[in-house]
Amino acid sequence: MHEMGIAEQLVRIALDAIPEDMENPRVEVLNLRIGKLASVVEHSLTFCLEIVTKDTPLENVKLVIEDVPVKIRCLACKKEWEVDTPMFKCPDCEDTEVKMLSGREIEISSMELAD
C-alpha cells in the first residue's frame, strides 16, 4: 500500500509549512490535488493519514481532495485535451507523440489552520 508513504510525505510537507512561531498549531483542513493516474485510493489514504497524524498538529484533519484530470498536449499540432482512456492519440491530427500535462500529481494545494 503506497498510500502510507504518500501520507507520511504529506504530513512532513504540511508540518514544514506551519510557521515556527505559532503556538499549538492545529491543521483543520488539508486541501489536496490528486491526479487520476496517481493510483491513490482515497479511503486508504484517509486511513493512513489517521495513523500518521496521531499526536501531531494534523490529528483529525479533514481531507478535501480535488481530482485532477489527465490532460495531454499533442507535440505535432499543439492541441490540448482531456482523456479518460489509456489511448493517447491526438483527436485532430492522430499523431501519438504527446506530452502529459496533468494527471499524475499528488500535492497539497492549501491547508487551513485553526484560530
SULQUINOR-V377333 format. One record per residue. N is the residue number from 0. RES is the residue in one letter. PSI is psi as a letter, one per 20 degrees, with the letter a starting at -180 (* if undefined). OMEGA is omega as a letter, one per 30 degrees, with the letter a starting at -180 (none if undefined). BURIAL is b if it has 16 or more other ideal C-beta (glycine too) atoms within 10 Angstrom, else e. Layout:
n: <N;N>
res: <RES;RES>
psi: <PSI;PSI>
omega: <OMEGA;OMEGA>
burial: <BURIAL;BURIAL>
//
This chain:
n: <0;1;2;3;4;5;6;7;8;9;10;11;12;13;14;15;16;17;18;19;20;21;22;23;24;25;26;27;28;29;30;31;32;33;34;35;36;37;38;39;40;41;42;43;44;45;46;47;48;49;50;51;52;53;54;55;56;57;58;59;60;61;62;63;64;65;66;67;68;69;70;71;72;73;74;75;76;77;78;79;80;81;82;83;84;85;86;87;88;89;90;91;92;93;94;95;96;97;98;99;100;101;102;103;104;105;106;107;108;109;110;111;112;113;114>
res: <M;H;E;M;G;I;A;E;Q;L;V;R;I;A;L;D;A;I;P;E;D;M;E;N;P;R;V;E;V;L;N;L;R;I;G;K;L;A;S;V;V;E;H;S;L;T;F;C;L;E;I;V;T;K;D;T;P;L;E;N;V;K;L;V;I;E;D;V;P;V;K;I;R;C;L;A;C;K;K;E;W;E;V;D;T;P;M;F;K;C;P;D;C;E;D;T;E;V;K;M;L;S;G;R;E;I;E;I;S;S;M;E;L;A;D>
psi: <o;i;h;g;h;g;g;g;g;g;g;g;g;g;h;h;i;p;p;h;j;p;p;l;q;p;p;h;p;o;o;q;p;p;q;h;j;i;l;p;o;g;h;g;g;g;g;h;h;h;g;i;i;p;k;r;i;j;p;k;q;p;p;o;p;p;p;p;r;o;p;q;p;p;h;g;i;j;q;q;r;q;q;j;r;j;o;m;p;p;i;f;i;j;q;j;o;r;p;p;h;r;i;i;q;o;q;o;h;r;q;p;q;q;*>
omega: <a;l;l;l;l;l;l;l;l;l;l;a;a;l;l;a;l;l;a;a;a;l;l;a;l;l;a;a;l;a;a;l;a;a;a;a;a;l;l;l;a;a;l;l;l;l;a;l;l;a;a;l;l;l;l;l;l;a;a;l;l;l;l;a;l;l;a;a;l;l;a;l;l;a;a;a;l;l;l;l;l;l;l;l;l;l;a;l;a;l;a;a;l;l;l;l;a;l;l;a;l;l;a;a;l;a;l;l;l;l;a;l;l;l;none>
burial: <e;e;b;e;e;b;b;e;e;b;b;e;e;b;e;e;e;e;e;e;e;e;e;e;e;b;b;e;e;b;e;b;b;b;b;b;b;b;e;b;e;e;e;e;b;e;e;b;b;e;e;b;b;e;e;e;b;b;e;e;b;e;e;e;b;e;e;b;e;b;e;b;b;b;e;e;e;e;e;e;b;e;b;e;e;e;e;e;e;b;e;e;e;e;e;e;e;b;e;e;e;e;b;e;e;b;e;e;e;e;b;e;e;e;e>
//
